[in-house]
Amino acid sequence: MRVLVSGSHGLIGSELVVRLRASGHEPVRLVRSGAAGLGEVGWDIGAGRVDPGALEGVAAVVHLAGEGIAAHRWSAGHKRRVLESRVEGTRLLAQAVAAAEPRPSVLVSGSAVGYYGDRGDEELTEESEGGLGFLADVCRDWEAATAPAQDAGVRVVHLRSGIVLSPKGGALAKQLPLFRLGLGGRLGSGRQWMSWISLDDEVGAVLHALGQSGSEGRQVSGAVNATAPAPVTNAELTRTLARVLHRPAVARVPATALAAVMGSEMAREMLLAGQRVTPAKLTATGYGFRHTELEPALRQLLGR
């Protein structure tokens, strides 16, 4: 199967390309700088252009590209780039999918558990309503931008990812240096829920949504929570990571300190808000998680 992948050089996309090749599929990288090598095609979101022939023979599309949400402090300009990169990029690709002949059978498009906003202890499934805040608004508009593909009869999956755990990048990689020095600690009260997923299972969820891990995966459509079955609070994550590393973690980073460094809105939504999300659709359609509990996952990821 020929699979077009945007965001293919990121943490998730690069691992997905490896897994697709290992399974005998042909991944094609959709790159924003223009096609630079074998197995690459280009696109230009600003110009509204996807290279002619980019979707030729493509059976499935996985869309993971977008401006890094945590790459910069949330200035008005950065927030605009985050929103536009997701909405305009997704709409452009969805339109290209809808116009292709023959069309790909499925579009798996990234989203995030930020869709649900800050929900306290409420247990959230794909049927739960969206929340409030900048991240919730971004996710809502991001998902809506796939409409051209859906209207053309393409099966569309919105992958609402939690915190993807890998020492290669993302939140865990940023935390490890401090925790290894014994300087880790909970954020704010530590009571906020953190819905996590290992990189292995994040990529596994994508393959499942493509229909590559069993026939039931081909029935998946709409919102899909890409999270492990057992979310944890920030305090529990802190204790567990410290225990795995054999380091203390007794400090607490006050919310005021986080706000001073990151800005109040970014600190509140990125670090202090919580979502207690469960992967109802993945479970119901038979996806077999490699990592269901946090401590065993961290021990395997960190070679402990």
Legacy VTK file of the C-alpha trace (Angstrom):
# vtk DataFile Version 3.0
C-alpha trace
ASCII
DATASET POLYDATA
POINTS 304 float
0.000 0.000 0.000
1.269 3.457 -0.924
0.802 5.882 2.016
1.322 9.644 1.821
2.643 11.054 5.124
2.928 14.718 6.085
5.008 15.664 9.110
7.116 12.618 8.264
10.303 13.999 9.818
8.730 14.629 13.227
8.778 12.312 16.230
5.664 10.375 15.222
6.013 10.636 11.460
9.578 9.355 11.307
8.675 6.274 13.358
5.564 5.727 11.252
7.634 5.731 8.052
9.941 3.088 9.537
7.020 0.888 10.607
5.287 1.221 7.240
8.424 0.142 5.395
8.962 -2.755 7.798
5.415 -3.919 7.030
6.034 -3.903 3.286
4.224 -0.649 2.495
5.509 2.297 0.463
5.542 5.534 2.491
5.776 8.773 0.501
6.884 11.861 2.413
4.934 15.092 1.788
7.518 17.805 2.498
6.942 21.539 2.730
10.334 22.538 1.345
9.608 20.797 -1.948
10.508 17.309 -3.079
14.209 16.881 -2.311
14.783 13.168 -2.627
13.515 9.738 -3.533
10.127 8.999 -2.061
9.247 12.649 -1.478
6.646 14.985 -2.979
6.167 18.642 -2.181
3.462 21.034 -1.126
3.197 24.742 -0.352
0.438 25.671 2.069
0.845 29.427 1.544
0.481 29.032 -2.216
-2.315 26.482 -1.864
-0.421 23.928 -3.942
0.196 20.194 -3.746
2.619 18.790 -6.321
0.876 17.263 -9.340
0.909 13.514 -9.026
1.494 13.589 -5.254
-1.573 11.418 -4.699
-1.045 9.142 -7.680
-1.484 5.548 -6.570
-1.902 6.612 -2.924
-4.275 4.373 -0.986
-4.100 6.226 2.358
-2.995 9.591 3.742
-1.647 10.332 7.215
-1.518 14.053 8.031
0.693 14.982 10.992
2.172 18.339 9.935
1.709 21.592 11.846
3.550 24.408 13.601
4.929 23.249 16.961
2.480 24.369 19.638
5.111 24.501 22.379
7.943 25.707 20.138
7.591 29.332 21.265
5.894 31.457 23.900
2.293 32.080 22.905
2.478 35.472 21.253
-0.405 36.515 19.019
1.769 35.753 16.007
2.710 32.266 17.165
-0.885 31.388 17.994
-1.934 32.547 14.525
0.768 30.372 12.904
-0.288 27.359 14.982
-3.915 27.741 13.916
-3.261 28.563 10.262
-0.708 25.781 9.753
-3.211 23.209 10.955
-6.403 24.547 9.424
-5.034 25.698 6.075
-2.721 22.714 5.685
-5.449 20.233 6.548
-7.986 21.886 4.255
-5.502 21.945 1.358
-4.657 18.280 1.773
-8.308 17.282 2.227
-9.186 19.102 -0.994
-6.369 17.296 -2.831
-7.620 13.956 -1.468
-11.179 14.770 -2.603
-9.975 15.713 -6.102
-7.738 12.674 -6.617
-8.714 9.963 -9.092
-8.918 7.392 -7.726
-9.233 8.790 -4.222
-7.376 7.399 -1.214
-9.700 5.292 0.901
-8.758 6.879 4.236
-7.347 10.102 5.672
-5.932 9.896 9.210
-5.492 13.467 10.411
-3.817 14.580 13.622
-5.624 16.241 16.500
-5.077 16.261 20.268
-6.774 15.693 23.610
-6.611 19.463 24.041
-9.941 19.280 22.182
-11.612 18.560 25.531
-10.222 21.568 27.401
-9.594 21.499 31.149
-12.104 18.970 32.524
-10.950 18.104 36.015
-11.747 14.503 37.022
-14.386 13.938 34.322
-13.782 10.743 32.334
-13.723 11.588 28.644
-14.419 9.428 25.607
-14.777 10.316 21.946
-18.442 11.092 22.631
-17.594 13.862 25.120
-18.157 17.455 24.098
-15.318 19.796 23.227
-14.014 22.217 25.825
-12.934 25.834 26.061
-9.639 27.572 25.407
-7.145 28.170 22.621
-6.131 24.509 22.229
-9.747 23.351 22.162
-10.547 25.919 19.470
-7.518 24.877 17.406
-8.470 21.200 17.581
-12.088 21.912 16.677
-11.128 23.959 13.591
-8.352 21.482 12.702
-10.792 18.585 12.628
-13.427 20.567 10.731
-10.897 21.318 7.970
-11.028 17.664 6.814
-14.592 18.245 5.540
-13.724 18.222 1.792
-12.383 14.666 2.052
-15.265 13.487 4.221
-17.829 15.069 1.888
-16.206 13.192 -1.010
-16.831 9.876 0.741
-13.343 9.295 2.123
-13.155 7.650 5.553
-11.678 10.287 7.875
-10.114 9.645 11.292
-9.257 12.463 13.724
-6.485 11.104 15.936
-6.800 12.918 19.275
-3.363 12.203 20.689
-2.318 12.481 24.298
1.227 13.111 25.528
3.404 10.884 23.334
6.154 9.354 25.460
9.574 8.772 23.931
13.115 9.614 25.025
13.724 10.686 21.421
11.591 13.818 21.675
8.486 15.495 23.019
7.593 16.124 26.660
9.481 13.168 28.125
12.753 14.079 26.413
12.474 17.615 27.814
11.829 16.341 31.338
14.576 13.730 31.504
17.608 16.016 32.098
16.030 17.623 35.185
14.702 14.341 36.557
18.083 12.655 36.112
19.602 15.430 38.217
16.994 14.872 40.922
15.376 18.231 40.142
12.049 16.960 38.830
8.817 17.877 40.517
5.084 18.128 40.088
3.572 21.079 38.250
1.222 23.274 40.228
-1.079 21.165 42.374
-0.147 17.987 40.487
-3.826 16.984 40.452
-4.298 17.594 36.721
-4.837 14.447 34.671
-2.303 13.608 31.988
-3.411 11.282 29.210
-0.307 9.637 27.794
0.584 7.111 25.110
3.884 5.469 24.193
5.349 6.249 20.780
4.946 2.568 19.868
1.225 2.727 20.570
0.782 6.114 18.914
2.141 4.672 15.683
0.197 1.474 16.318
-3.009 3.514 16.591
-2.289 5.133 13.223
-1.718 1.741 11.605
-4.895 0.440 13.245
-6.862 3.389 11.853
-5.412 2.635 8.410
-6.780 -0.897 8.758
-3.393 -2.572 9.093
-3.823 -4.316 12.450
-7.058 -6.157 11.840
-10.304 -5.843 9.928
-12.014 -3.858 12.675
-9.544 -1.020 12.205
-11.117 -0.394 8.809
-14.354 0.494 10.579
-12.785 3.319 12.600
-13.882 6.812 11.637
-14.347 10.202 13.231
-12.653 11.036 16.519
-10.275 8.428 17.961
-8.548 8.998 21.303
-4.901 7.953 20.964
-4.196 7.506 24.665
-3.264 4.600 26.911
-6.138 3.061 28.911
-4.768 4.308 32.268
-4.256 8.091 32.432
-2.406 9.436 35.481
-2.222 12.691 37.381
0.824 14.889 37.051
1.803 13.987 40.618
1.654 10.269 39.794
3.650 10.730 36.605
6.270 12.665 38.569
6.563 9.965 41.249
6.701 7.178 38.675
9.358 8.763 36.484
11.493 9.540 39.550
11.136 5.951 40.802
12.138 4.516 37.423
15.210 6.782 37.347
16.035 6.150 41.030
16.021 9.874 41.730
14.126 12.056 44.214
11.349 14.320 42.966
10.060 16.241 45.950
10.002 19.708 44.423
6.909 21.525 43.227
6.894 24.132 40.488
4.293 26.742 41.481
1.746 27.819 38.889
2.963 31.385 39.294
6.495 30.380 38.303
5.234 28.552 35.227
3.158 31.576 34.242
6.159 33.872 34.645
8.268 31.720 32.326
5.687 30.695 29.727
2.918 33.244 30.040
-0.268 32.554 31.960
-2.347 31.235 29.055
0.310 28.821 27.781
1.143 27.561 31.277
-2.532 27.082 32.136
-3.453 25.170 28.968
-0.229 23.237 28.313
0.818 22.221 31.827
-1.887 22.933 34.385
-5.013 21.846 32.514
-5.987 18.198 32.623
-7.926 15.694 30.545
-8.788 12.228 31.841
-9.178 10.556 28.455
-9.877 6.902 27.673
-9.404 5.206 24.253
-12.927 3.854 23.891
-12.840 3.390 20.104
-9.413 1.765 19.978
-10.489 -0.672 22.690
-13.858 -1.391 21.064
-12.253 -2.112 17.678
-9.687 -4.511 19.092
-6.484 -2.522 19.161
-3.916 -4.353 21.307
-1.908 -1.872 23.376
1.779 -2.576 23.924
1.781 -0.307 26.970
-1.264 0.021 29.196
0.373 1.120 32.472
2.801 4.007 32.924
5.597 2.414 34.958
6.226 -0.590 32.697
6.084 1.745 29.704
8.698 4.086 31.165
10.937 1.183 32.171
10.919 -0.171 28.639
11.345 3.243 27.005
14.257 4.153 29.276
15.916 0.738 29.367
15.259 0.301 33.081
LINES 1 305
304 0 1 2 3 4 5 6 7 8 9 10 11 12 13 14 15 16 17 18 19 20 21 22 23 24 25 26 27 28 29 30 31 32 33 34 35 36 37 38 39 40 41 42 43 44 45 46 47 48 49 50 51 52 53 54 55 56 57 58 59 60 61 62 63 64 65 66 67 68 69 70 71 72 73 74 75 76 77 78 79 80 81 82 83 84 85 86 87 88 89 90 91 92 93 94 95 96 97 98 99 100 101 102 103 104 105 106 107 108 109 110 111 112 113 114 115 116 117 118 119 120 121 122 123 124 125 126 127 128 129 130 131 132 133 134 135 136 137 138 139 140 141 142 143 144 145 146 147 148 149 150 151 152 153 154 155 156 157 158 159 160 161 162 163 164 165 166 167 168 169 170 171 172 173 174 175 176 177 178 179 180 181 182 183 184 185 186 187 188 189 190 191 192 193 194 195 196 197 198 199 200 201 202 203 204 205 206 207 208 209 210 211 212 213 214 215 216 217 218 219 220 221 222 223 224 225 226 227 228 229 230 231 232 233 234 235 236 237 238 239 240 241 242 243 244 245 246 247 248 249 250 251 252 253 254 255 256 257 258 259 260 261 262 263 264 265 266 267 268 269 270 271 272 273 274 275 276 277 278 279 280 281 282 283 284 285 286 287 288 289 290 291 292 293 294 295 296 297 298 299 300 301 302 303
